[in-house]
Amino acid sequence: MTELERRANEMRIDIVRMIAEAGSGHPGGSLSSADILTALYFGGVLKHDPENPQDASRDRFILAKGHAAPALYAVLAQAGYFPREELLSLRKLGSRLQGHPDSNQLPGVEVSTGSLGQGLSIAAGAAAGLVLEGGDQAVFALLGDGECQEGQVWEAAMFAAHRRLDNLVAIVDRNGLQIDGCTADVCDPGDLGAKFAAFGWDVHEVDGHDVSALVRALAEAKADRTGKPHVLIAHTVKGKGVSFMENEAGWHGKAPNADQLTCALSELEGAQGKEDVRG
């Protein structure tokens, strides 16, 4: 297991622990996006500084699918934005770690998100603003594939291409499931790569659990300033890393009980050796 893979696995351990402790949350889409966030924050892609979260030269990351907040909290804690022990306060009264990210409460959170469909619009606006200011910072946004059923996503996609926002990188967590079942059954988004391409975007398809491939694709998209916004269609498994959660829509928004937590931790800790888990 590489260092980046180990970090992603530790994120998954933190995700299931904090959701179990809270008694509510969204494990499926949080687990599926752990490798994506690891590549961004620890693969040398995203320019950020936990010691100075508001550094004007930073890149921006926007979690469009805000219900996957446990994944964002896990990566921010690993990066040093706040103590990892605070993760167990998820969704508790007075906690900074709310069910959806709150930019007024927690350093490292750029935007309060959670209303699906709006995140890409926010990211496009941020990217356009940076262009007007003459900055070269990149803006990354992580969307769910079910979220791509929202019309506002495509308004933002049209705007971004029209404004030639080549500093914008969208990432779609393409796990094929949403709260009501398969995305293909609920409202089939079809070939998302072809759709974004038709809207004038540069499209990359990538294994969303291959951290090395994610780092390469994200870095290439960030560096490519040839006039098109970029999208990575990251093919993932909902609930990745916990066998009984994988590819099960029922784990979109449900906390594991004590026995299920024990089983999940046994699998995740066994993936890298218990002695390394809290390193």
TORKOL-4160 file (C-alpha; in steps of 0.2 Angstrom, whole numbers, padded with zeros to 4 digits, m for minus):
279
<pt num="1" X="0000" Y="0000" Z="0000"/>
<pt num="2" X="0007" Y="0017" Z="m0005"/>
<pt num="3" X="0007" Y="0032" Z="0006"/>
<pt num="4" X="m0007" Y="0040" Z="m0003"/>
<pt num="5" X="m0017" Y="0024" Z="m0003"/>
<pt num="6" X="m0014" Y="0023" Z="0016"/>
<pt num="7" X="m0020" Y="0040" Z="0018"/>
<pt num="8" X="m0036" Y="0036" Z="0009"/>
<pt num="9" X="m0039" Y="0021" Z="0019"/>
<pt num="10" X="m0037" Y="0031" Z="0035"/>
<pt num="11" X="m0050" Y="0043" Z="0029"/>
<pt num="12" X="m0062" Y="0028" Z="0026"/>
<pt num="13" X="m0058" Y="0023" Z="0044"/>
<pt num="14" X="m0062" Y="0040" Z="0051"/>
<pt num="15" X="m0078" Y="0042" Z="0040"/>
<pt num="16" X="m0086" Y="0026" Z="0046"/>
<pt num="17" X="m0081" Y="0030" Z="0064"/>
<pt num="18" X="m0088" Y="0048" Z="0064"/>
<pt num="19" X="m0104" Y="0043" Z="0056"/>
<pt num="20" X="m0107" Y="0028" Z="0068"/>
<pt num="21" X="m0103" Y="0040" Z="0083"/>
<pt num="22" X="m0115" Y="0053" Z="0076"/>
<pt num="23" X="m0129" Y="0040" Z="0072"/>
<pt num="24" X="m0132" Y="0048" Z="0055"/>
<pt num="25" X="m0123" Y="0053" Z="0040"/>
<pt num="26" X="m0119" Y="0048" Z="0022"/>
<pt num="27" X="m0106" Y="0034" Z="0021"/>
<pt num="28" X="m0108" Y="0028" Z="0003"/>
<pt num="29" X="m0103" Y="0044" Z="m0006"/>
<pt num="30" X="m0091" Y="0049" Z="0007"/>
<pt num="31" X="m0081" Y="0032" Z="0005"/>
<pt num="32" X="m0082" Y="0033" Z="m0014"/>
<pt num="33" X="m0074" Y="0050" Z="m0015"/>
<pt num="34" X="m0059" Y="0046" Z="m0002"/>
<pt num="35" X="m0047" Y="0043" Z="m0016"/>
<pt num="36" X="m0051" Y="0058" Z="m0026"/>
<pt num="37" X="m0049" Y="0070" Z="m0011"/>
<pt num="38" X="m0033" Y="0061" Z="m0006"/>
<pt num="39" X="m0026" Y="0064" Z="m0024"/>
<pt num="40" X="m0031" Y="0082" Z="m0022"/>
<pt num="41" X="m0025" Y="0087" Z="m0005"/>
<pt num="42" X="m0010" Y="0075" Z="m0004"/>
<pt num="43" X="m0005" Y="0072" Z="m0022"/>
<pt num="44" X="0003" Y="0089" Z="m0024"/>
<pt num="45" X="m0012" Y="0095" Z="m0035"/>
<pt num="46" X="m0021" Y="0107" Z="m0024"/>
<pt num="47" X="m0012" Y="0122" Z="m0018"/>
<pt num="48" X="m0017" Y="0125" Z="0000"/>
<pt num="49" X="m0010" Y="0129" Z="0017"/>
<pt num="50" X="m0018" Y="0124" Z="0033"/>
<pt num="51" X="m0008" Y="0137" Z="0042"/>
<pt num="52" X="m0016" Y="0150" Z="0032"/>
<pt num="53" X="m0032" Y="0144" Z="0025"/>
<pt num="54" X="m0037" Y="0161" Z="0017"/>
<pt num="55" X="m0020" Y="0163" Z="0008"/>
<pt num="56" X="m0026" Y="0173" Z="m0008"/>
<pt num="57" X="m0014" Y="0162" Z="m0019"/>
<pt num="58" X="m0023" Y="0146" Z="m0014"/>
<pt num="59" X="m0033" Y="0135" Z="m0026"/>
<pt num="60" X="m0051" Y="0133" Z="m0022"/>
<pt num="61" X="m0060" Y="0116" Z="m0018"/>
<pt num="62" X="m0079" Y="0116" Z="m0018"/>
<pt num="63" X="m0088" Y="0100" Z="m0012"/>
<pt num="64" X="m0104" Y="0102" Z="m0023"/>
<pt num="65" X="m0111" Y="0086" Z="m0015"/>
<pt num="66" X="m0111" Y="0093" Z="0002"/>
<pt num="67" X="m0119" Y="0078" Z="0010"/>
<pt num="68" X="m0102" Y="0069" Z="0008"/>
<pt num="69" X="m0095" Y="0081" Z="0021"/>
<pt num="70" X="m0087" Y="0067" Z="0032"/>
<pt num="71" X="m0075" Y="0064" Z="0017"/>
<pt num="72" X="m0070" Y="0082" Z="0017"/>
<pt num="73" X="m0069" Y="0083" Z="0036"/>
<pt num="74" X="m0058" Y="0068" Z="0036"/>
<pt num="75" X="m0046" Y="0075" Z="0023"/>
<pt num="76" X="m0045" Y="0092" Z="0031"/>
<pt num="77" X="m0041" Y="0084" Z="0048"/>
<pt num="78" X="m0027" Y="0074" Z="0040"/>
<pt num="79" X="m0020" Y="0089" Z="0032"/>
<pt num="80" X="m0020" Y="0098" Z="0049"/>
<pt num="81" X="m0034" Y="0111" Z="0048"/>
<pt num="82" X="m0041" Y="0105" Z="0064"/>
<pt num="83" X="m0038" Y="0090" Z="0076"/>
<pt num="84" X="m0043" Y="0073" Z="0071"/>
<pt num="85" X="m0051" Y="0070" Z="0088"/>
<pt num="86" X="m0064" Y="0083" Z="0083"/>
<pt num="87" X="m0070" Y="0071" Z="0069"/>
<pt num="88" X="m0080" Y="0062" Z="0082"/>
<pt num="89" X="m0091" Y="0078" Z="0086"/>
<pt num="90" X="m0099" Y="0076" Z="0069"/>
<pt num="91" X="m0117" Y="0082" Z="0069"/>
<pt num="92" X="m0117" Y="0085" Z="0088"/>
<pt num="93" X="m0124" Y="0100" Z="0096"/>
<pt num="94" X="m0112" Y="0115" Z="0095"/>
<pt num="95" X="m0100" Y="0105" Z="0084"/>
<pt num="96" X="m0091" Y="0114" Z="0069"/>
<pt num="97" X="m0093" Y="0098" Z="0059"/>
<pt num="98" X="m0111" Y="0100" Z="0054"/>
<pt num="99" X="m0120" Y="0088" Z="0042"/>
<pt num="100" X="m0116" Y="0099" Z="0028"/>
<pt num="101" X="m0100" Y="0110" Z="0027"/>
<pt num="102" X="m0101" Y="0127" Z="0035"/>
<pt num="103" X="m0088" Y="0139" Z="0029"/>
<pt num="104" X="m0092" Y="0151" Z="0044"/>
<pt num="105" X="m0087" Y="0137" Z="0056"/>
<pt num="106" X="m0073" Y="0127" Z="0049"/>
<pt num="107" X="m0056" Y="0132" Z="0041"/>
<pt num="108" X="m0053" Y="0125" Z="0024"/>
<pt num="109" X="m0071" Y="0125" Z="0019"/>
<pt num="110" X="m0073" Y="0137" Z="0005"/>
<pt num="111" X="m0092" Y="0137" Z="0003"/>
<pt num="112" X="m0107" Y="0131" Z="0013"/>
<pt num="113" X="m0114" Y="0117" Z="0002"/>
<pt num="114" X="m0128" Y="0104" Z="0002"/>
<pt num="115" X="m0141" Y="0110" Z="m0010"/>
<pt num="116" X="m0137" Y="0099" Z="m0025"/>
<pt num="117" X="m0134" Y="0107" Z="m0042"/>
<pt num="118" X="m0127" Y="0123" Z="m0035"/>
<pt num="119" X="m0109" Y="0119" Z="m0032"/>
<pt num="120" X="m0103" Y="0119" Z="m0050"/>
<pt num="121" X="m0111" Y="0137" Z="m0052"/>
<pt num="122" X="m0102" Y="0143" Z="m0037"/>
<pt num="123" X="m0086" Y="0135" Z="m0043"/>
<pt num="124" X="m0088" Y="0143" Z="m0061"/>
<pt num="125" X="m0092" Y="0160" Z="m0052"/>
<pt num="126" X="m0076" Y="0158" Z="m0042"/>
<pt num="127" X="m0066" Y="0153" Z="m0057"/>
<pt num="128" X="m0073" Y="0168" Z="m0067"/>
<pt num="129" X="m0068" Y="0180" Z="m0053"/>
<pt num="130" X="m0051" Y="0174" Z="m0052"/>
<pt num="131" X="m0049" Y="0177" Z="m0071"/>
<pt num="132" X="m0055" Y="0195" Z="m0068"/>
<pt num="133" X="m0042" Y="0197" Z="m0055"/>
<pt num="134" X="m0028" Y="0191" Z="m0066"/>
<pt num="135" X="m0025" Y="0176" Z="m0054"/>
<pt num="136" X="m0019" Y="0159" Z="m0060"/>
<pt num="137" X="m0027" Y="0149" Z="m0046"/>
<pt num="138" X="m0037" Y="0133" Z="m0051"/>
<pt num="139" X="m0055" Y="0129" Z="m0044"/>
<pt num="140" X="m0060" Y="0111" Z="m0041"/>
<pt num="141" X="m0077" Y="0105" Z="m0038"/>
<pt num="142" X="m0083" Y="0088" Z="m0034"/>
<pt num="143" X="m0100" Y="0083" Z="m0040"/>
<pt num="144" X="m0111" Y="0067" Z="m0037"/>
<pt num="145" X="m0117" Y="0059" Z="m0053"/>
<pt num="146" X="m0135" Y="0059" Z="m0046"/>
<pt num="147" X="m0132" Y="0078" Z="m0044"/>
<pt num="148" X="m0129" Y="0079" Z="m0063"/>
<pt num="149" X="m0148" Y="0076" Z="m0065"/>
<pt num="150" X="m0150" Y="0094" Z="m0059"/>
<pt num="151" X="m0153" Y="0107" Z="m0073"/>
<pt num="152" X="m0142" Y="0120" Z="m0064"/>
<pt num="153" X="m0127" Y="0109" Z="m0067"/>
<pt num="154" X="m0129" Y="0111" Z="m0086"/>
<pt num="155" X="m0132" Y="0130" Z="m0085"/>
<pt num="156" X="m0115" Y="0131" Z="m0076"/>
<pt num="157" X="m0107" Y="0120" Z="m0088"/>
<pt num="158" X="m0113" Y="0131" Z="m0103"/>
<pt num="159" X="m0107" Y="0147" Z="m0094"/>
<pt num="160" X="m0090" Y="0139" Z="m0090"/>
<pt num="161" X="m0087" Y="0135" Z="m0108"/>
<pt num="162" X="m0094" Y="0151" Z="m0114"/>
<pt num="163" X="m0082" Y="0160" Z="m0103"/>
<pt num="164" X="m0067" Y="0149" Z="m0107"/>
<pt num="165" X="m0064" Y="0145" Z="m0089"/>
<pt num="166" X="m0049" Y="0134" Z="m0091"/>
<pt num="167" X="m0045" Y="0136" Z="m0073"/>
<pt num="168" X="m0060" Y="0126" Z="m0068"/>
<pt num="169" X="m0059" Y="0107" Z="m0065"/>
<pt num="170" X="m0075" Y="0098" Z="m0061"/>
<pt num="171" X="m0074" Y="0080" Z="m0054"/>
<pt num="172" X="m0089" Y="0068" Z="m0055"/>
<pt num="173" X="m0090" Y="0054" Z="m0043"/>
<pt num="174" X="m0098" Y="0042" Z="m0055"/>
<pt num="175" X="m0103" Y="0028" Z="m0043"/>
<pt num="176" X="m0120" Y="0025" Z="m0052"/>
<pt num="177" X="m0131" Y="0026" Z="m0036"/>
<pt num="178" X="m0141" Y="0039" Z="m0027"/>
<pt num="179" X="m0153" Y="0038" Z="m0012"/>
<pt num="180" X="m0167" Y="0031" Z="m0022"/>
<pt num="181" X="m0157" Y="0018" Z="m0032"/>
<pt num="182" X="m0147" Y="0017" Z="m0048"/>
<pt num="183" X="m0145" Y="0033" Z="m0057"/>
<pt num="184" X="m0149" Y="0025" Z="m0073"/>
<pt num="185" X="m0166" Y="0020" Z="m0066"/>
<pt num="186" X="m0170" Y="0036" Z="m0056"/>
<pt num="187" X="m0166" Y="0048" Z="m0071"/>
<pt num="188" X="m0153" Y="0041" Z="m0082"/>
<pt num="189" X="m0139" Y="0054" Z="m0084"/>
<pt num="190" X="m0132" Y="0044" Z="m0099"/>
<pt num="191" X="m0114" Y="0046" Z="m0105"/>
<pt num="192" X="m0108" Y="0061" Z="m0094"/>
<pt num="193" X="m0092" Y="0062" Z="m0103"/>
<pt num="194" X="m0101" Y="0065" Z="m0120"/>
<pt num="195" X="m0113" Y="0077" Z="m0112"/>
<pt num="196" X="m0099" Y="0088" Z="m0105"/>
<pt num="197" X="m0090" Y="0087" Z="m0122"/>
<pt num="198" X="m0105" Y="0093" Z="m0131"/>
<pt num="199" X="m0106" Y="0108" Z="m0119"/>
<pt num="200" X="m0088" Y="0112" Z="m0124"/>
<pt num="201" X="m0078" Y="0104" Z="m0110"/>
<pt num="202" X="m0061" Y="0095" Z="m0110"/>
<pt num="203" X="m0066" Y="0077" Z="m0104"/>
<pt num="204" X="m0055" Y="0064" Z="m0094"/>
<pt num="205" X="m0061" Y="0047" Z="m0089"/>
<pt num="206" X="m0052" Y="0040" Z="m0074"/>
<pt num="207" X="m0053" Y="0025" Z="m0061"/>
<pt num="208" X="m0058" Y="0035" Z="m0046"/>
<pt num="209" X="m0050" Y="0023" Z="m0034"/>
<pt num="210" X="m0033" Y="0023" Z="m0043"/>
<pt num="211" X="m0024" Y="0037" Z="m0033"/>
<pt num="212" X="m0009" Y="0038" Z="m0045"/>
<pt num="213" X="m0020" Y="0040" Z="m0060"/>
<pt num="214" X="m0031" Y="0053" Z="m0051"/>
<pt num="215" X="m0015" Y="0063" Z="m0047"/>
<pt num="216" X="m0010" Y="0063" Z="m0065"/>
<pt num="217" X="m0026" Y="0067" Z="m0072"/>
<pt num="218" X="m0030" Y="0081" Z="m0060"/>
<pt num="219" X="m0013" Y="0089" Z="m0062"/>
<pt num="220" X="m0014" Y="0088" Z="m0081"/>
<pt num="221" X="m0031" Y="0096" Z="m0081"/>
<pt num="222" X="m0025" Y="0110" Z="m0069"/>
<pt num="223" X="m0010" Y="0113" Z="m0080"/>
<pt num="224" X="m0020" Y="0114" Z="m0096"/>
<pt num="225" X="m0025" Y="0132" Z="m0100"/>
<pt num="226" X="m0030" Y="0130" Z="m0118"/>
<pt num="227" X="m0047" Y="0138" Z="m0116"/>
<pt num="228" X="m0059" Y="0124" Z="m0110"/>
<pt num="229" X="m0065" Y="0120" Z="m0093"/>
<pt num="230" X="m0061" Y="0102" Z="m0088"/>
<pt num="231" X="m0070" Y="0088" Z="m0081"/>
<pt num="232" X="m0064" Y="0071" Z="m0074"/>
<pt num="233" X="m0077" Y="0057" Z="m0074"/>
<pt num="234" X="m0071" Y="0047" Z="m0059"/>
<pt num="235" X="m0078" Y="0029" Z="m0060"/>
<pt num="236" X="m0080" Y="0024" Z="m0042"/>
<pt num="237" X="m0089" Y="0011" Z="m0031"/>
<pt num="238" X="m0101" Y="0018" Z="m0018"/>
<pt num="239" X="m0096" Y="0012" Z="m0001"/>
<pt num="240" X="m0079" Y="0008" Z="m0007"/>
<pt num="241" X="m0068" Y="m0001" Z="0006"/>
<pt num="242" X="m0083" Y="m0009" Z="0016"/>
<pt num="243" X="m0089" Y="m0025" Z="0008"/>
<pt num="244" X="m0107" Y="m0024" Z="0014"/>
<pt num="245" X="m0109" Y="m0006" Z="0009"/>
<pt num="246" X="m0101" Y="m0007" Z="m0008"/>
<pt num="247" X="m0114" Y="m0004" Z="m0022"/>
<pt num="248" X="m0128" Y="m0004" Z="m0010"/>
<pt num="249" X="m0140" Y="0012" Z="m0012"/>
<pt num="250" X="m0146" Y="0009" Z="0005"/>
<pt num="251" X="m0130" Y="0015" Z="0012"/>
<pt num="252" X="m0132" Y="0032" Z="0004"/>
<pt num="253" X="m0137" Y="0040" Z="0020"/>
<pt num="254" X="m0137" Y="0027" Z="0035"/>
<pt num="255" X="m0126" Y="0025" Z="0050"/>
<pt num="256" X="m0118" Y="0008" Z="0054"/>
<pt num="257" X="m0123" Y="0001" Z="0071"/>
<pt num="258" X="m0110" Y="m0006" Z="0083"/>
<pt num="259" X="m0109" Y="m0023" Z="0075"/>
<pt num="260" X="m0108" Y="m0016" Z="0058"/>
<pt num="261" X="m0095" Y="m0003" Z="0063"/>
<pt num="262" X="m0084" Y="m0017" Z="0070"/>
<pt num="263" X="m0085" Y="m0027" Z="0054"/>
<pt num="264" X="m0081" Y="m0011" Z="0044"/>
<pt num="265" X="m0066" Y="m0007" Z="0054"/>
<pt num="266" X="m0060" Y="m0025" Z="0054"/>
<pt num="267" X="m0060" Y="m0024" Z="0035"/>
<pt num="268" X="m0052" Y="m0007" Z="0033"/>
<pt num="269" X="m0039" Y="m0009" Z="0047"/>
<pt num="270" X="m0035" Y="m0026" Z="0040"/>
<pt num="271" X="m0031" Y="m0018" Z="0023"/>
<pt num="272" X="m0015" Y="m0010" Z="0030"/>
<pt num="273" X="m0012" Y="m0017" Z="0047"/>
<pt num="274" X="m0019" Y="m0011" Z="0063"/>
<pt num="275" X="m0002" Y="m0005" Z="0069"/>
<pt num="276" X="m0002" Y="0008" Z="0055"/>
<pt num="277" X="m0020" Y="0014" Z="0056"/>
<pt num="278" X="m0017" Y="0029" Z="0068"/>
<pt num="279" X="0000" Y="0034" Z="0062"/>
